Amino acid sequence: MSNENSLVIHLLDKEYRVACPEGEQDNLLAAARYLDTQLREVRDANVIGLERIAIMTALNMSHELLNARKNAGQDSESEARVQALLGRLEDEIQAFEDARRKL
């Protein structure tokens, strides 16, 4: 692996060299810090064994991701409802103005 396209990250006091696309170093480091924090929280809750810590952390993060996606979907649905209501309101205003012109 080329040093130019790799980055060293630290997880639970261990060092890992991982591939990293150009321009994504800051994002990868932020992700590694977040993962390290999550791993430490699980470990500090008296979970024993690296594999179990990793699995429990992955499960927790998957749960967070699914909740975030669900909430984002609800936001999209709300936005669509608001847009539909605005469209109906504009139609009603236009119909009112058309009726008023006929008078």
N, CA, C and O atoms as CSV, one atom per row, in Angstrom:
chain,resi,resn,atom,element,x,y,z
A,1,MET,N,N,0.860,-1.171,0.000
A,1,MET,CA,C,0.000,0.000,0.000
A,1,MET,C,C,0.903,1.229,0.000
A,1,MET,O,O,1.848,1.295,0.785
A,2,SER,N,N,0.636,2.172,-0.840
A,2,SER,CA,C,1.421,3.386,-0.936
A,2,SER,C,C,1.159,4.288,0.256
A,2,SER,O,O,0.014,4.442,0.680
A,3,ASN,N,N,2.209,4.885,0.798
A,3,ASN,CA,C,2.050,5.806,1.924
A,3,ASN,C,C,1.252,7.038,1.541
A,3,ASN,O,O,0.619,7.663,2.392
A,4,GLU,N,N,1.281,7.398,0.232
A,4,GLU,CA,C,0.559,8.577,-0.218
A,4,GLU,C,C,-0.950,8.387,-0.094
A,4,GLU,O,O,-1.673,9.353,0.146
A,5,ASN,N,N,-1.434,7.156,-0.253
A,5,ASN,CA,C,-2.864,6.873,-0.224
A,5,ASN,C,C,-3.268,6.103,1.026
A,5,ASN,O,O,-4.251,5.363,1.018
A,6,SER,N,N,-2.509,6.281,2.095
A,6,SER,CA,C,-2.850,5.591,3.328
A,6,SER,C,C,-2.722,6.552,4.503
A,6,SER,O,O,-2.115,7.619,4.415
A,7,LEU,N,N,-3.315,6.125,5.588
A,7,LEU,CA,C,-3.355,6.968,6.778
A,7,LEU,C,C,-3.268,6.054,7.989
A,7,LEU,O,O,-3.795,4.942,7.968
A,8,VAL,N,N,-2.615,6.509,9.031
A,8,VAL,CA,C,-2.530,5.742,10.270
A,8,VAL,C,C,-3.640,6.226,11.196
A,8,VAL,O,O,-3.768,7.421,11.465
A,9,ILE,N,N,-4.444,5.272,11.680
A,9,ILE,CA,C,-5.488,5.595,12.655
A,9,ILE,C,C,-5.225,4.780,13.917
A,9,ILE,O,O,-4.507,3.782,13.880
A,10,HIS,N,N,-5.806,5.207,15.021
A,10,HIS,CA,C,-5.636,4.518,16.301
A,10,HIS,C,C,-7.006,4.133,16.841
A,10,HIS,O,O,-7.893,4.974,16.988
A,11,LEU,N,N,-7.161,2.848,17.133
A,11,LEU,CA,C,-8.395,2.327,17.712
A,11,LEU,C,C,-8.029,1.481,18.919
A,11,LEU,O,O,-7.269,0.519,18.806
A,12,LEU,N,N,-8.569,1.838,20.065
A,12,LEU,CA,C,-8.276,1.129,21.317
A,12,LEU,C,C,-6.774,0.936,21.509
A,12,LEU,O,O,-6.303,-0.158,21.823
A,13,ASP,N,N,-6.043,2.018,21.313
A,13,ASP,CA,C,-4.592,2.050,21.539
A,13,ASP,C,C,-3.799,1.163,20.582
A,13,ASP,O,O,-2.635,0.861,20.842
A,14,LYS,N,N,-4.412,0.750,19.494
A,14,LYS,CA,C,-3.687,0.005,18.464
A,14,LYS,C,C,-3.636,0.863,17.214
A,14,LYS,O,O,-4.548,1.641,16.933
A,15,GLU,N,N,-2.561,0.705,16.479
A,15,GLU,CA,C,-2.327,1.500,15.281
A,15,GLU,C,C,-2.670,0.679,14.039
A,15,GLU,O,O,-2.296,-0.488,13.925
A,16,TYR,N,N,-3.388,1.312,13.115
A,16,TYR,CA,C,-3.773,0.661,11.865
A,16,TYR,C,C,-3.456,1.604,10.712
A,16,TYR,O,O,-3.739,2.800,10.779
A,17,ARG,N,N,-2.869,1.057,9.658
A,17,ARG,CA,C,-2.654,1.828,8.432
A,17,ARG,C,C,-3.751,1.393,7.464
A,17,ARG,O,O,-3.903,0.210,7.160
A,18,VAL,N,N,-4.517,2.386,6.985
A,18,VAL,CA,C,-5.647,2.097,6.104
A,18,VAL,C,C,-5.549,2.940,4.843
A,18,VAL,O,O,-4.989,4.037,4.852
A,19,ALA,N,N,-6.105,2.408,3.758
A,19,ALA,CA,C,-6.151,3.145,2.499
A,19,ALA,C,C,-7.085,4.333,2.661
A,19,ALA,O,O,-8.102,4.253,3.351
A,20,CYS,N,N,-6.728,5.432,2.016
A,20,CYS,CA,C,-7.540,6.639,2.125
A,20,CYS,C,C,-7.437,7.441,0.831
A,20,CYS,O,O,-6.343,7.844,0.435
A,21,PRO,N,N,-8.575,7.674,0.170
A,21,PRO,CA,C,-8.542,8.480,-1.061
A,21,PRO,C,C,-8.046,9.899,-0.780
A,21,PRO,O,O,-8.254,10.438,0.307
A,22,GLU,N,N,-7.398,10.484,-1.757
A,22,GLU,CA,C,-6.910,11.858,-1.647
A,22,GLU,C,C,-8.058,12.789,-1.280
A,22,GLU,O,O,-9.139,12.703,-1.864
A,23,GLY,N,N,-7.834,13.670,-0.327
A,23,GLY,CA,C,-8.840,14.643,0.077
A,23,GLY,C,C,-9.820,14.145,1.124
A,23,GLY,O,O,-10.671,14.910,1.578
A,24,GLU,N,N,-9.724,12.884,1.516
A,24,GLU,CA,C,-10.649,12.317,2.498
A,24,GLU,C,C,-9.998,12.063,3.854
A,24,GLU,O,O,-10.607,11.456,4.736
A,25,GLN,N,N,-8.763,12.529,4.020
A,25,GLN,CA,C,-8.032,12.252,5.248
A,25,GLN,C,C,-8.757,12.786,6.487
A,25,GLN,O,O,-8.879,12.080,7.488
A,26,ASP,N,N,-9.234,14.019,6.421
A,26,ASP,CA,C,-9.912,14.598,7.583
A,26,ASP,C,C,-11.171,13.819,7.943
A,26,ASP,O,O,-11.451,13.584,9.118
A,27,ASN,N,N,-11.929,13.420,6.917
A,27,ASN,CA,C,-13.147,12.641,7.166
A,27,ASN,C,C,-12.828,11.289,7.786
A,27,ASN,O,O,-13.519,10.839,8.700
A,28,LEU,N,N,-11.776,10.642,7.282
A,28,LEU,CA,C,-11.398,9.338,7.823
A,28,LEU,C,C,-10.912,9.474,9.264
A,28,LEU,O,O,-11.246,8.645,10.110
A,29,LEU,N,N,-10.133,10.505,9.548
A,29,LEU,CA,C,-9.665,10.707,10.927
A,29,LEU,C,C,-10.836,10.983,11.863
A,29,LEU,O,O,-10.857,10.483,12.988
A,30,ALA,N,N,-11.801,11.765,11.418
A,30,ALA,CA,C,-12.989,12.033,12.245
A,30,ALA,C,C,-13.770,10.741,12.483
A,30,ALA,O,O,-14.240,10.492,13.593
A,31,ALA,N,N,-13.908,9.923,11.445
A,31,ALA,CA,C,-14.609,8.645,11.590
A,31,ALA,C,C,-13.860,7.734,12.561
A,31,ALA,O,O,-14.481,7.056,13.379
A,32,ALA,N,N,-12.543,7.716,12.473
A,32,ALA,CA,C,-11.735,6.876,13.368
A,32,ALA,C,C,-11.868,7.346,14.813
A,32,ALA,O,O,-11.959,6.525,15.725
A,33,ARG,N,N,-11.879,8.665,15.028
A,33,ARG,CA,C,-12.055,9.180,16.396
A,33,ARG,C,C,-13.425,8.786,16.947
A,33,ARG,O,O,-13.550,8.391,18.106
A,34,TYR,N,N,-14.444,8.900,16.104
A,34,TYR,CA,C,-15.793,8.527,16.536
A,34,TYR,C,C,-15.852,7.035,16.871
A,34,TYR,O,O,-16.394,6.645,17.905
A,35,LEU,N,N,-15.292,6.209,15.991
A,35,LEU,CA,C,-15.278,4.763,16.229
A,35,LEU,C,C,-14.509,4.431,17.502
A,35,LEU,O,O,-14.957,3.611,18.303
A,36,ASP,N,N,-13.360,5.061,17.689
A,36,ASP,CA,C,-12.569,4.805,18.892
A,36,ASP,C,C,-13.369,5.159,20.147
A,36,ASP,O,O,-13.335,4.425,21.134
A,37,THR,N,N,-14.083,6.274,20.108
A,37,THR,CA,C,-14.911,6.685,21.253
A,37,THR,C,C,-15.994,5.642,21.523
A,37,THR,O,O,-16.235,5.273,22.673
A,38,GLN,N,N,-16.639,5.175,20.466
A,38,GLN,CA,C,-17.703,4.177,20.631
A,38,GLN,C,C,-17.139,2.854,21.167
A,38,GLN,O,O,-17.738,2.231,22.044
A,39,LEU,N,N,-15.994,2.434,20.642
A,39,LEU,CA,C,-15.364,1.201,21.121
A,39,LEU,C,C,-15.025,1.312,22.611
A,39,LEU,O,O,-15.240,0.371,23.375
A,40,ARG,N,N,-14.500,2.454,23.011
A,40,ARG,CA,C,-14.135,2.661,24.414
A,40,ARG,C,C,-15.364,2.653,25.321
A,40,ARG,O,O,-15.316,2.119,26.429
A,41,GLU,N,N,-16.464,3.243,24.852
A,41,GLU,CA,C,-17.694,3.236,25.656
A,41,GLU,C,C,-18.181,1.811,25.895
A,41,GLU,O,O,-18.592,1.468,27.004
A,42,VAL,N,N,-18.135,0.992,24.863
A,42,VAL,CA,C,-18.574,-0.404,25.008
A,42,VAL,C,C,-17.616,-1.149,25.927
A,42,VAL,O,O,-18.049,-1.880,26.818
A,43,ARG,N,N,-16.321,-0.966,25.713
A,43,ARG,CA,C,-15.323,-1.636,26.567
A,43,ARG,C,C,-15.479,-1.213,28.024
A,43,ARG,O,O,-15.388,-2.038,28.933
A,44,ASP,N,N,-15.715,0.085,28.237
A,44,ASP,CA,C,-15.843,0.603,29.603
A,44,ASP,C,C,-17.128,0.144,30.288
A,44,ASP,O,O,-17.270,0.283,31.503
A,45,ALA,N,N,-18.055,-0.396,29.518
A,45,ALA,CA,C,-19.285,-0.952,30.090
A,45,ALA,C,C,-19.062,-2.412,30.485
A,45,ALA,O,O,-20.013,-3.174,30.657
A,46,ASN,N,N,-17.783,-2.789,30.625
A,46,ASN,CA,C,-17.375,-4.127,31.073
A,46,ASN,C,C,-17.662,-5.223,30.061
A,46,ASN,O,O,-17.894,-6.372,30.438
A,47,VAL,N,N,-17.648,-4.880,28.783
A,47,VAL,CA,C,-17.724,-5.905,27.746
A,47,VAL,C,C,-16.308,-6.446,27.578
A,47,VAL,O,O,-15.354,-5.683,27.431
A,48,ILE,N,N,-16.186,-7.757,27.600
A,48,ILE,CA,C,-14.872,-8.405,27.576
A,48,ILE,C,C,-14.626,-9.017,26.198
A,48,ILE,O,O,-15.521,-9.624,25.610
A,49,GLY,N,N,-13.432,-8.853,25.703
A,49,GLY,CA,C,-13.012,-9.465,24.450
A,49,GLY,C,C,-13.166,-8.509,23.280
A,49,GLY,O,O,-14.217,-7.897,23.089
A,50,LEU,N,N,-12.096,-8.392,22.502
A,50,LEU,CA,C,-12.068,-7.454,21.386
A,50,LEU,C,C,-13.171,-7.744,20.365
A,50,LEU,O,O,-13.814,-6.822,19.862
A,51,GLU,N,N,-13.385,-9.015,20.066
A,51,GLU,CA,C,-14.418,-9.361,19.085
A,51,GLU,C,C,-15.800,-8.940,19.579
A,51,GLU,O,O,-16.583,-8.372,18.817
A,52,ARG,N,N,-16.099,-9.209,20.823
A,52,ARG,CA,C,-17.397,-8.830,21.388
A,52,ARG,C,C,-17.552,-7.310,21.449
A,52,ARG,O,O,-18.631,-6.784,21.175
A,53,ILE,N,N,-16.485,-6.610,21.805
A,53,ILE,CA,C,-16.518,-5.141,21.821
A,53,ILE,C,C,-16.820,-4.624,20.412
A,53,ILE,O,O,-17.658,-3.738,20.240
A,54,ALA,N,N,-16.144,-5.173,19.416
A,54,ALA,CA,C,-16.348,-4.738,18.031
A,54,ALA,C,C,-17.775,-5.019,17.571
A,54,ALA,O,O,-18.392,-4.174,16.922
A,55,ILE,N,N,-18.305,-6.199,17.901
A,55,ILE,CA,C,-19.658,-6.563,17.479
A,55,ILE,C,C,-20.693,-5.674,18.155
A,55,ILE,O,O,-21.620,-5.194,17.502
A,56,MET,N,N,-20.546,-5.455,19.440
A,56,MET,CA,C,-21.510,-4.614,20.154
A,56,MET,C,C,-21.445,-3.170,19.653
A,56,MET,O,O,-22.474,-2.506,19.526
A,57,THR,N,N,-20.238,-2.688,19.372
A,57,THR,CA,C,-20.086,-1.338,18.836
A,57,THR,C,C,-20.729,-1.239,17.458
A,57,THR,O,O,-21.437,-0.273,17.173
A,58,ALA,N,N,-20.490,-2.220,16.607
A,58,ALA,CA,C,-21.094,-2.224,15.268
A,58,ALA,C,C,-22.615,-2.259,15.365
A,58,ALA,O,O,-23.300,-1.572,14.608
A,59,LEU,N,N,-23.137,-3.041,16.277
A,59,LEU,CA,C,-24.587,-3.112,16.470
A,59,LEU,C,C,-25.141,-1.758,16.914
A,59,LEU,O,O,-26.155,-1.301,16.386
A,60,ASN,N,N,-24.486,-1.120,17.875
A,60,ASN,CA,C,-24.923,0.201,18.347
A,60,ASN,C,C,-24.887,1.233,17.226
A,60,ASN,O,O,-25.822,2.018,17.070
A,61,MET,N,N,-23.810,1.232,16.448
A,61,MET,CA,C,-23.674,2.205,15.367
A,61,MET,C,C,-24.675,1.925,14.244
A,61,MET,O,O,-25.182,2.855,13.618
A,62,SER,N,N,-24.953,0.664,13.995
A,62,SER,CA,C,-25.971,0.317,12.995
A,62,SER,C,C,-27.338,0.820,13.431
A,62,SER,O,O,-28.110,1.328,12.619
A,63,HIS,N,N,-27.629,0.677,14.708
A,63,HIS,CA,C,-28.889,1.173,15.259
A,63,HIS,C,C,-28.982,2.694,15.087
A,63,HIS,O,O,-30.024,3.208,14.680
A,64,GLU,N,N,-27.902,3.411,15.394
A,64,GLU,CA,C,-27.866,4.860,15.202
A,64,GLU,C,C,-28.118,5.232,13.743
A,64,GLU,O,O,-28.890,6.145,13.449
A,65,LEU,N,N,-27.461,4.518,12.841
A,65,LEU,CA,C,-27.595,4.799,11.409
A,65,LEU,C,C,-29.022,4.579,10.933
A,65,LEU,O,O,-29.573,5.408,10.209
A,66,LEU,N,N,-29.619,3.471,11.335
A,66,LEU,CA,C,-30.992,3.188,10.924
A,66,LEU,C,C,-31.964,4.227,11.467
A,66,LEU,O,O,-32.888,4.639,10.766
A,67,ASN,N,N,-31.762,4.653,12.711
A,67,ASN,CA,C,-32.611,5.704,13.276
A,67,ASN,C,C,-32.436,7.017,12.522
A,67,ASN,O,O,-33.413,7.720,12.261
A,68,ALA,N,N,-31.201,7.348,12.174
A,68,ALA,CA,C,-30.948,8.587,11.431
A,68,ALA,C,C,-31.603,8.526,10.060
A,68,ALA,O,O,-32.190,9.510,9.609
A,69,ARG,N,N,-31.511,7.377,9.391
A,69,ARG,CA,C,-32.153,7.226,8.080
A,69,ARG,C,C,-33.665,7.326,8.200
A,69,ARG,O,O,-34.321,7.941,7.360
A,70,LYS,N,N,-34.213,6.725,9.240
A,70,LYS,CA,C,-35.659,6.776,9.458
A,70,LYS,C,C,-36.102,8.222,9.675
A,70,LYS,O,O,-37.091,8.671,9.094
A,71,ASN,N,N,-35.363,8.943,10.516
A,71,ASN,CA,C,-35.700,10.342,10.782
A,71,ASN,C,C,-35.543,11.194,9.534
A,71,ASN,O,O,-36.346,12.096,9.297
A,72,ALA,N,N,-34.519,10.920,8.733
A,72,ALA,CA,C,-34.328,11.668,7.490
A,72,ALA,C,C,-35.489,11.401,6.541
A,72,ALA,O,O,-35.944,12.306,5.842
A,73,GLY,N,N,-35.970,10.154,6.513
A,73,GLY,CA,C,-37.119,9.809,5.677
A,73,GLY,C,C,-38.366,10.525,6.135
A,73,GLY,O,O,-39.175,10.964,5.319
A,74,GLN,N,N,-38.523,10.644,7.447
A,74,GLN,CA,C,-39.684,11.362,7.977
A,74,GLN,C,C,-39.595,12.828,7.609
A,74,GLN,O,O,-40.613,13.450,7.305
A,75,ASP,N,N,-38.398,13.391,7.630
A,75,ASP,CA,C,-38.219,14.780,7.238
A,75,ASP,C,C,-38.579,14.966,5.767
A,75,ASP,O,O,-39.198,15.965,5.399
A,76,SER,N,N,-38.194,14.009,4.926
A,76,SER,CA,C,-38.524,14.080,3.508
A,76,SER,C,C,-40.027,13.980,3.297
A,76,SER,O,O,-40.594,14.683,2.461
A,77,GLU,N,N,-40.669,13.096,4.066
A,77,GLU,CA,C,-42.124,12.961,3.963
A,77,GLU,C,C,-42.805,14.245,4.406
A,77,GLU,O,O,-43.768,14.680,3.774
A,78,SER,N,N,-42.328,14.853,5.472
A,78,SER,CA,C,-42.892,16.110,5.950
A,78,SER,C,C,-42.725,17.196,4.902
A,78,SER,O,O,-43.654,17.959,4.638
A,79,GLU,N,N,-41.551,17.266,4.308
A,79,GLU,CA,C,-41.290,18.255,3.265
A,79,GLU,C,C,-42.236,18.046,2.084
A,79,GLU,O,O,-42.762,19.011,1.531
A,80,ALA,N,N,-42.449,16.802,1.702
A,80,ALA,CA,C,-43.353,16.509,0.588
A,80,ALA,C,C,-44.775,16.928,0.930
A,80,ALA,O,O,-45.478,17.472,0.079
A,81,ARG,N,N,-45.210,16.680,2.168
A,81,ARG,CA,C,-46.560,17.089,2.588
A,81,ARG,C,C,-46.705,18.602,2.572
A,81,ARG,O,O,-47.725,19.134,2.134
A,82,VAL,N,N,-45.667,19.296,3.059
A,82,VAL,CA,C,-45.703,20.761,3.062
A,82,VAL,C,C,-45.779,21.280,1.633
A,82,VAL,O,O,-46.554,22.192,1.345
A,83,GLN,N,N,-44.987,20.711,0.743
A,83,GLN,CA,C,-45.009,21.143,-0.662
A,83,GLN,C,C,-46.367,20.885,-1.298
A,83,GLN,O,O,-46.857,21.709,-2.070
A,84,ALA,N,N,-46.979,19.747,-0.980
A,84,ALA,CA,C,-48.311,19.439,-1.518
A,84,ALA,C,C,-49.344,20.433,-1.003
A,84,ALA,O,O,-50.200,20.895,-1.758
A,85,LEU,N,N,-49.265,20.760,0.280
A,85,LEU,CA,C,-50.189,21.739,0.852
A,85,LEU,C,C,-49.987,23.116,0.236
A,85,LEU,O,O,-50.959,23.821,-0.036
A,86,LEU,N,N,-48.734,23.505,0.012
A,86,LEU,CA,C,-48.462,24.788,-0.631
A,86,LEU,C,C,-49.034,24.817,-2.047
A,86,LEU,O,O,-49.590,25.822,-2.488
A,87,GLY,N,N,-48.885,23.699,-2.745
A,87,GLY,CA,C,-49.463,23.614,-4.095
A,87,GLY,C,C,-50.966,23.772,-4.073
A,87,GLY,O,O,-51.534,24.497,-4.892
A,88,ARG,N,N,-51.618,23.093,-3.132
A,88,ARG,CA,C,-53.071,23.218,-3.022
A,88,ARG,C,C,-53.472,24.641,-2.658
A,88,ARG,O,O,-54.453,25.165,-3.186
A,89,LEU,N,N,-52.721,25.269,-1.760
A,89,LEU,CA,C,-53.007,26.639,-1.365
A,89,LEU,C,C,-52.865,27.582,-2.559
A,89,LEU,O,O,-53.709,28.454,-2.763
A,90,GLU,N,N,-51.809,27.410,-3.341
A,90,GLU,CA,C,-51.631,28.242,-4.531
A,90,GLU,C,C,-52.776,28.043,-5.517
A,90,GLU,O,O,-53.245,29.007,-6.122
A,91,ASP,N,N,-53.230,26.803,-5.682
A,91,ASP,CA,C,-54.376,26.530,-6.570
A,91,ASP,C,C,-55.627,27.236,-6.069
A,91,ASP,O,O,-56.376,27.810,-6.860
A,92,GLU,N,N,-55.854,27.199,-4.777
A,92,GLU,CA,C,-57.038,27.844,-4.200
A,92,GLU,C,C,-56.971,29.363,-4.358
A,92,GLU,O,O,-57.975,30.008,-4.662
A,93,ILE,N,N,-55.790,29.923,-4.152
A,93,ILE,CA,C,-55.621,31.374,-4.325
A,93,ILE,C,C,-55.885,31.753,-5.776
A,93,ILE,O,O,-56.562,32.743,-6.055
A,94,GLN,N,N,-55.349,30.962,-6.692
A,94,GLN,CA,C,-55.557,31.229,-8.114
A,94,GLN,C,C,-57.041,31.129,-8.464
A,94,GLN,O,O,-57.551,31.974,-9.199
A,95,ALA,N,N,-57.739,30.121,-7.957
A,95,ALA,CA,C,-59.174,29.959,-8.224
A,95,ALA,C,C,-59.953,31.137,-7.649
A,95,ALA,O,O,-60.894,31.623,-8.276
A,96,PHE,N,N,-59.568,31.597,-6.465
A,96,PHE,CA,C,-60.242,32.738,-5.838
A,96,PHE,C,C,-60.038,33.990,-6.696
A,96,PHE,O,O,-60.984,34.737,-6.944
A,97,GLU,N,N,-58.783,34.217,-7.153
A,97,GLU,CA,C,-58.510,35.376,-7.976
A,97,GLU,C,C,-59.253,35.309,-9.303
A,97,GLU,O,O,-59.750,36.326,-9.786
A,98,ASP,N,N,-59.334,34.134,-9.891
A,98,ASP,CA,C,-60.075,33.957,-11.157
A,98,ASP,C,C,-61.556,34.258,-10.950
A,98,ASP,O,O,-62.172,34.931,-11.776
A,99,ALA,N,N,-62.126,33.768,-9.861
A,99,ALA,CA,C,-63.543,34.012,-9.574
A,99,ALA,C,C,-63.777,35.495,-9.318
A,99,ALA,O,O,-64.803,36.036,-9.729
A,100,ARG,N,N,-62.866,36.142,-8.663
A,100,ARG,CA,C,-63.000,37.563,-8.352
A,100,ARG,C,C,-62.952,38.416,-9.613
A,100,ARG,O,O,-63.669,39.412,-9.719
A,101,ARG,N,N,-62.111,38.031,-10.568
A,101,ARG,CA,C,-62.015,38.755,-11.837
A,101,ARG,C,C,-63.294,38.664,-12.633
A,101,ARG,O,O,-63.645,39.596,-13.356
A,102,LYS,N,N,-63.997,37.550,-12.507
A,102,LYS,CA,C,-65.236,37.346,-13.255
A,102,LYS,C,C,-66.360,38.219,-12.721
A,102,LYS,O,O,-67.331,38.458,-13.438
A,103,LEU,N,N,-66.266,38.699,-11.503
A,103,LEU,CA,C,-67.312,39.520,-10.899
A,103,LEU,C,C,-67.319,40.910,-11.433
A,103,LEU,O,O,-68.145,41.725,-11.021
